[in-house]
Amino acid sequence: MEGLPEGVATPDPVSENAITGGRVVLRREKARRSGKTVVVVSGFPDTISDSRIEGLAREARHHCGCGGTVRLREIELQGDQPERVRQFFEREGFRVGGLL
């Protein structure tokens, strides 16, 4: 790059993941769902907006190939696939606790 002295690294752009990361917890639920299993992602930090949670839910549904919704700042993803959900949120920069 022009204007930078030799040997100075160019700054990396700050990714949205670095700003919005944090810890989330996964849990499996079947109750009150006619025997269907869902994976619930909860514990989003207050620094993450509701619109960002909606966006994460949309991306997670696409990544997992399933349906789902957002209720009370928790993402509910249909199906019993906690490994895929964990992989997605780790890729997005979150530390994931809960289901193994």
N, C-alpha and C positions, 0 to 999 in steps of 0.2 A: 504494500500500500504506500501511496505517496504521503509524505508529511510525517511519517513515523520514523524515528531513528532506527538504524539497523540493530537487530537483536531484540526489539520490543515486540512482544506477541500482540496480535490483534485481539481485542476483547470479543469474547463470544456473546452473541445476543442473549439476553435473559429470556429463557423459555417460560411460557405460562405455567408449566409444570413446577418449576422452581418456586414460583410465587404461590401456587395453590396446593402444593404438596402438604402432607400431614399424615396422620394415622387414621385408617378406617378399619372397621371390624366387620367380618362376614359371619352370618349365621344362617342356618337352614331352618325353614319353617314349613309345617304342614297343617297346623291347626287352622280351623275356620276357612279351609280352602278346598273342601270336598276331596281330600286325600292327595291333592296336587302339591308338589314340592316347589318352593321358591327359595332363592338365595337372596338374603337381604343385606345390603351394604349400608352401614350406619356409622355414626361418629364423625361426620365431616366437621372440620373446624369452622368456627364462625366467620373466618376470613373468606370462605368460599361462598359466593353468591348463589342464590336459588337458581338463577339462569345458568350458571356454570354446572350445577348439579344436574339440571335438565339436559345440558349438552353431554355431560359424562354418561348419563343414562342412555341417551340416544346412541352414542358411540359404543357403549358396552353391549347394548342390544344387537347392534350390527356385528360386533366382534364375536359374540356368542351365538348369533343366529337364532335369537329367541325373542319373545315379547317381554314386556315389563312395564313398570310405571314408577313414578316418584310420589311418595306420600310422606308428609311431615319431615322433609329433608332426609329421607331414606330411599334408596333405590331398591326396588323389588324386581328381580329377574326370574322369569319362569324357567323351570327345569332344574335338575340336580346336576349342575356343572360348576362346582366351586373352584376347580382348578383353572378353568378358562377365565372366570371372573377375577381370581387372584392374579393371574398373569396379566390381564388387561390393566388392573389398577396399579400393579407394580410398574408396568411399562409407562403409565401416566405419571409416575413419580411419587406414589403413595407408599407408605409402609402399611402392610396388610396384616391384621391379626385375626384370630378366630379360627375358622375351619381349616383343617389340614388336609 
